[in-house]
């Protein structure tokens, strides 16, 4: 659902009203609409998708990067806060080569996200 990636909240709502739309369907890279919305910081869409039972908030893509990993790596502080509020999201889940959301945020100089992830240690 490229509407999620592009921040078209109204379109996402319309599409989710259809029975033939799977809100957790992955693309060729294994990214779901939630992951794509997380990368681009579309907080409203992230909240909408997380409200759907079918959406798995910690589902990794082909590189084993979760929505939290993607949000952290791109410095999307608001999305990181939302995802950290979900019990089923593992803030220490590494990707395919062992990088965690914290290391992705650190590598990209995302100070506020690093602070959030450090304070969320379970």
Helices and strands as residue ranges (DSSP letters): H 2-5, H 9-16, H 33-39, H 43-50, H 67-73, H 77-84, H 101-107, H 111-119
